[in-house]
Amino acid sequence: MKFSTTCVNVVAILTAVAGSASAFAPTMSAVRKSSSASTSLKSTVAPSIPTTDTAADTTVASIPKFAQRWRKSTKQLATLGPASSTLEMIETLFLAGADIFRLNFSHGSQEQKQELLTMIREVEEKYSHPIAVLGDLQGPKLRVGEFSNPNGEVLEKGQIFRLDLDEAQGDNTRVMLPHPEIIEASLIDHVLLVDDGKVKLTVVGKGDKYLDCRVDVPGKISNRKGVNTPDSVLDISPLTPKDRSDLEYMIGIGVDWIALSFVQQPSDIEEIHELIDGHLKEDAFRPAVMAKIEKPSCFYDDNLEKIVELCDGIMVARGDLGVECAPEDVPLLQKQIIDTCRKQGKPVVVATQMLESMIESPTPTRAEASDVATAIYDGADAIMLSAESAAGSFPEESVAMQQRIINRVESDLHYRAYLNQLTKNDGVTPTD
């Protein structure tokens, strides 16, 4: 059974059909309310049904009706960056399979994102086919301070290393941690991970302005390296001043989705909804909110169910999630998130390192191909590329490879049987 695409002006989604996983169907800019967001378009067109416009018009009909690009139900997100910042490459990625383009506000200026969005709308108009745009907020970046040695310090296993609020440059015994909320939230035996887990510290003592930590996994620590706090819920907003500025800008230019990073609890989703409502002009298009699940606290009690309920979509952000959770837990958590989204009828994206080797190679590893296929079998509505399409040497090949894997899985006789066995909601859901 195929999915039918419906363009809506509130949330870009596909209607869940016959108990199958819901999928993303982006909005056409013709139905967006934001005056600065997009160019005018022709009437909307279903992706697999060619129009009868004249030959002089460029529409979906100019592409073979049965091209593999149009056969798939699972959607593809492609992140734009230096390797994919031209109109020609954006069009190439769209034709290769990309349904949604991600603008990562962690890098580049707001003006650059406006230029990319304008080019996306040009491609959207050229093919009379809806293309969704997702703006991804950076979120808080927790980092250590700087060291007197510009090359950093090597910590030995078992030594005691102090993290404090002293602004003096660090050495082999201590360094500044300019985040009092981490010191306040950390308890004895809590773990801190530095530089994506390359150095593991365990809290063995604390005071009002410091943490004494035992080095359990030794390694090098240098200036401004990131800190993860898997055992702690921090009393901070997921939206920094930069994020708040970027959020207002996203609303102004008319992105379809806004992804919120550093979600710890349901109140974080309520906060961004309030901010969006505050910036939204009367009768303007309201972007959908996607929560990135990347913190262990999302799984405390019924947090996950409430987060899914409050937002419009979910991203399984396996980058930080894979740092803060044990590697063997991530596949199980991925399935749990997908099942929860299916139960509530919310779209879910699986992201991070899906085809990582294709940053430098024209073909993926067999393990990566299996990872992409597993996400589809699990019932993911969309899969995402990050550096592969943004900064890699083979952006077109990466998108095309994902599309090939999607079509291969969806043509498997077992695929529908697997989906029917998964948790689903037979009642009316937000995607209906």
N, C-alpha and C positions, 0 to 999 in steps of 0.2 A: 504494500500500500504506500503510495507517495504522499508527501505532505503538500498541502496547498498553501500558497503564500498570501498573506493578508497585510496590506499596508495600513497602519494605524497611526494616529497622531499623538498617542500618549506613551505607549511602550512598544518598542520594536520587538515583536515576537511572532512565532508561528503558533497557530492553534494546535493543541495536542490532539492527535487523531487516533482513535482506536487504541487508546492506552499507551501509545508510543511516547517517547521523550519529546518534550517541547523543544523548539529550536528558534533561533533568532531570524526574524525577517525585518531588516532595517526599514526605517521610514523614508518616504520620498520627500525631497525638499519642497515639493509643491504643496504639501500639507503642513509644513512647519509654519508656526506662527511668528518666529523671530524674523524681523525685517532685514537684519544684517547677516543672517545665517547662510543664505543660499540663493541660487539663481532660479529663475522660473523654469518649469518643466512641462513636458507634454503629459498626457494622461498616464496613470500608472499602468504597468504591464506585468503580468505574471511571468516569472523568469523562464519557464519552459514553454510558453505559448507565444509564438512569433506574432507580430502585428501585421496589419495589411496596409501599412503606410506606403507612400510612394517610395520608389527605389532611391530617390534623392535623399530621403531621411535616413539617419543612422539610428537604428534601434536594435533591440535584441534579435530581430529577424535577420540582421546581417551576420549573425553567428549561426552555424549549423544547429538545427533544432535539437538534434540528439547528441550534441557535443557532451563529453563527460563533465564539462564544467557545470552543466545544468541538471545533471541527473541526481546529484547528491542531496540529502536532507540535512546532514550535519554541516554546520556553518564553520567558516574559517576566519579567524582574526589574524591580521598581519600588522606588526608594529612598523611604523615608518621611522626612518632615520637617514643618516648620511648615504646609505646604499640605495635608498628608495625615496628620494626627495624630489624627483622630477616628475612632470606630468606623464612622460612616456613610461617610466617605470611603474607609477601608480596604475596606469591603464594596463600594463603588462601583468601586474599582480592580480588585478581584478579579473582579467580574462583567464588567468591561470587558476583562479578559484577563490580569491579573497572576497569575502562578503562584508567584512567589517574592518575598518582601519583604526588602529590604536595610536593615539598621539600621547607620547610619554612626556609629561610635564616635568619630569626629573631632569631632563636635558633640553638645552636650547631655550630660546626666548619665546614669549607669547606671540610676537609678531610672526615668527617662523611657523608656529602652529596655525595661525590664520592663513598663511600662504598654502600650507599643505591642505587645509580644509577646503580652500577655494578650488584647488586642483581636483580634489575628490569630487566636489560638486560638478565640476566640468565633465568628469568621466561619467558621473551619475546621469547627467543630462544627455550626454552623447548617446548612451545606450538605453535611455529610458528605463533604467533598472535601479531600484533602491539600493543605496550603499549606506550602512550605518557608520557613524564616527564615535569612537569611545575616547574620552579624555581621561587620562590616568593621573590622579594626584600623587605627589611624591610621598607625603606623610612624614612623620618625625624621623630624623636620623640621629640615632644615639651613638656618640663617638667618644673615645678617650681624647685627652689633650695632646700636647706636644712634648717631645723629649729633647734634652740638651744634646744628645747624640742624634744628628739628622738621619742616621741609618737605623735608629731604633735600638732596642735591647732584646737580648735572648734570655728568656726565662727558663729556669731549670725545674725539673719535676720535683715537687715537694717543698719548694721554697715558698715563703710567705710574701705576697705582693699586695701593696696597699693602693686602693682607689680612693681619692679624697677630693675635696673642693679647693685645695690649695692651688693657686694659679701658677706657682713656680713650675718650671719645666721638669719633666720626669727623668728618672734614672732607672737603675736596675732594681730598685726597691719600691718605687711608687710612681704614680702618674695621676694627673688631674682627671676626674670624671665629672664634667660640668653638668651633671644631671642629678640634683638633689632628690628627685622623685625616685630614682633607682636606689639610692642609699636608703631612703625611707621605706621603700617597699620590700627590700631584700631582707631575708631572714637567715639565720644560721642554717647551713647546709643547702641553701639555694645556689643554683649554678648560674654563672655568667659566661657567655661565649664571646670571644673576641675574634675579629676578622673571619666571620663566617664559620666559627668553630675551630679554627686552626689552633687556638689557645683556649683551654678550658680551665676556668677558675671556680673554686667552691668557697663560699663565704664561711669563715671560721670565727670571725669576730666583727663587731661593728660598734660605731659610736654615732653621735649626731651628725658628724661631717665626714665619716670615712667608713670603708669596708676593708677588713683584712681578709685576704683570700689565699687559699692554698692552690698552687699550680698543679693540676692533675694531668693536663696534657700540655707539655712544654712546647715552646716555639718562640718565634720572633714577634715582637709587638712594636709597632712604630706609629708615627704621627697620624692622628685622626682616624684610626681604625674603628670599625663599627663594633657595637656591643649589642648582643641579644640577651634577653632576660626571659628564658622559657618558664621559669617557676613563679614569676611575679606579674601581677596586674598593676600597671603603673597609673597613677592618678594624673594623667595628662590627656589632652584632647588629641584625637587623630588628625586634627587640622592645624597646621602651623600657620603663621602669618602669610608665608608664601602660598600655602595651599588655599587660604581664604581669598587671596588675590587671584590665584589661578581659577578658582571655582567661579568667581564673579565674571572673569574673562570668558570661561567656557560657556556660561549661560548667555553671555552677550553675543558670541559668535555662532551659537546654535549647535553645539554638539548634541548627539542623540543619547549618549550614555555618559555617566560620570562614575569612575571607579574610585572607591575609597580605600586607601591603604591603612595598615596598622589598626584594623578593627579588633577590639578586645572584648566588647560586650554590646548588647542591644542598644544601649543609650548612645553609642557612637553613631548609629544609623539615624536615630531620632535627631541628633545634633545636625547632621548634614541636611536632613529634610527641612529643618527649621531655617537653615541658612539659605537653601535654595528658594524657599517660599519668600524669604525676605528680599532676595535679589530679583525675583521674577516679576516682570512687568505684567500688567493686566492683559489677559488673553494671549500671553506669550507661550510658546511651546515649552513644556516642562520636561527636562531631560530625566531619563530613568537612572536609578541609582544601583550600582553594582558593588557589592561588598567583597573585598578580597580576604579570603580566609587564609591567614598565615600565622596566627598566634594560637598557642595551646589553650588559652583562656576561652576561645570560641567554643570549646568542647566541654566546658564546665557546666554541670547541671543541665538546664534546658536552653543554654545560650544559643546554640546553633539553630534550634527550631525557631526561636524568637528573632534571630538575625535574619533568617530566610524569610520569615513572615513580614518583616518590616521593609525589606528591600525588594527591588524589581528583578534582580539577578545576582548570581554568585560566581566568583572566580576562585578556583582551587589554585592558589598561588603557591606552588610547590617550592619556590626558592627559599624564602624565609621559613616556611613551614617545614622544609627539609632540614633546616639548620636547627630549629628549636624543638623538633620532634625526632625521635629515633628513626633512622632510614627505613627500618622494617615496618614502622607504623604508618608511614606516609601512604602506601597503597591502600591500606585499610581505611584510613581517614578519607582518602579520595572517594572510595565507594560509599562511605557513610554520608559524605556531603552530597554526592549525586543522588543517593536514595532519598535524602531529606528534601532535596529540591524537587524531585519527581513527585513525592508525596504531596507537596504544596503547589505543584504546577508552576515552578519558577525555573527559568532558563539557567543553565550552569555551564561554565567554561572551564576546561582543564588547560593549565598554562605551565610554562617554564621547562626549558631543556628538552623539549619534545624531539627536536632534530638538531641538537647542539653541535654535532660534528659537521653539519652542513654549513656552519659558519665558514669553514675552510675546505670542505670537501663537497663535490657535486652529488654524492650519494650518502645516505645515512647508514649507520650501523644497523645490524639486524635487531639488536636490542631496542634501538630507537623506533624502528618500524613497528615492533611489537608493542611498545609503550603507547604509540599513537592508536594502534588498533584496539588495545585494551581499553583505552578511554572511551572509544566509540562503542565497544561491546558493553561497557559499564552503563551506557545511556547518556553520555555527555551530549549536550546540545551543540557545543562548539569547542574547537581546539585552537590554540593560539601559538604564534611564532613571535619570539622576542628579538634577540640579536640576529637570529638567522635571516630575517627579512630587513632588519633595521641597519645592521652594520656588517653583515656577512658578504662573502664573495659570490654567493649563489642565491640571491633572494628569490628569483623566479623559479629556480629549480626546487627550492624549499617549499614554496607554496604549491607547486605542481605535484610534488611528492606527497604532501598531505592530502591533496585532492585525490590522487591515485589510491592511497590507502583507504580513504573514506569510501570511495566507490567500490573498492574490492571487498571491504567488510560489509557494506550495505547490500551487496549482491549475494552474500553468503546466506544459504538457507537457514543457518542457525541464528542469524542476527535477530530476526523478528521473534524467534522463540525465546532467545535470551532476554529481549526487552520485555516480553510478556510475563516473564518470570520475576522481573524486578518490581520493587515497590512502586505502586502507582495509586493515584486518587481517581476513583471512578466518578466522583461528583464533579460539580462545577468548580473550576480553579481560576485564578487570575488570568490565565492564558486563554480562557474560553470566551 
